[in-house]
Amino acid sequence: MKKIRYLLFGYQIVHGKTIENPPEKELVEEIQTMMEEFMKNANAQVENGNKAAGTRARKGSLDLEKKLKEFRKISLEHTRK
């Protein structure tokens, strides 16, 4: 029998039971997306000399830094439990 899963407001619903998605999983996915965008812009600057991409990469690196600090904070909270 196939498990049916639904994602609703950060919660997984499996066979009528609600399971909270760990916040760090969503955060890691967001960090991965941001990292891919950063790499795309950084490579465009380095390889093609695209100045606008360099600006986007620098801004992305600052946003990425904030998300990584948030991940570190959540990770430490979970290891202390």
C-alpha positions in Angstrom: 0.0 0.0 0.0 1.3 3.4 -0.9 1.8 6.0 1.8 -0.1 9.2 1.1 1.7 12.4 2.2 0.5 15.9 2.2 2.5 19.0 3.1 0.4 21.7 4.8 1.8 24.8 6.5 5.1 23.0 7.3 3.4 19.8 8.5 3.4 16.4 6.9 0.2 14.5 7.0 0.7 10.7 6.6 -2.3 8.4 6.9 -4.2 11.0 8.9 -1.4 11.6 11.4 0.3 14.9 11.5 4.1 15.0 11.6 5.9 18.3 12.0 8.6 18.8 9.4 11.9 19.6 11.2 12.7 23.3 10.6 16.3 22.6 9.8 15.3 20.5 6.8 13.4 23.4 5.2 16.3 25.7 6.1 18.8 23.4 4.5 16.8 23.3 1.3 16.6 27.1 1.3 20.4 27.3 1.9 21.0 24.9 -1.0 18.8 27.0 -3.3 20.6 30.2 -2.2 24.0 28.6 -2.7 23.1 27.5 -6.3 22.0 31.0 -7.1 25.2 32.4 -5.6 27.3 30.0 -7.6 25.5 30.9 -10.8 26.1 34.7 -10.2 29.7 34.3 -9.0 30.6 32.2 -12.1 28.9 34.7 -14.4 31.1 37.4 -12.9 34.3 35.4 -12.9 33.9 33.8 -16.3 32.1 36.6 -18.3 33.0 39.7 -16.3 29.3 40.4 -15.6 29.3 43.2 -13.1 25.6 42.9 -12.3 26.0 39.3 -11.5 28.9 40.2 -9.2 26.6 42.6 -7.3 24.0 39.8 -7.0 26.6 37.4 -5.8 27.9 39.7 -3.1 24.3 40.4 -1.9 23.6 36.7 -2.0 26.7 35.9 0.1 25.4 38.2 2.8 21.9 36.6 2.8 23.5 33.2 2.8 25.6 34.1 5.8 22.5 35.0 7.7 20.8 31.7 6.8 24.0 29.7 7.8 24.0 31.5 11.2 20.3 30.6 11.6 21.1 26.9 10.8 24.0 26.9 13.3 21.7 28.3 16.0 19.0 25.7 15.3 21.5 22.9 15.1 23.0 23.7 18.4 19.6 23.9 20.1 18.8 20.4 18.8 22.1 18.9 20.0 21.6 20.4 23.5 18.2 18.7 24.0 
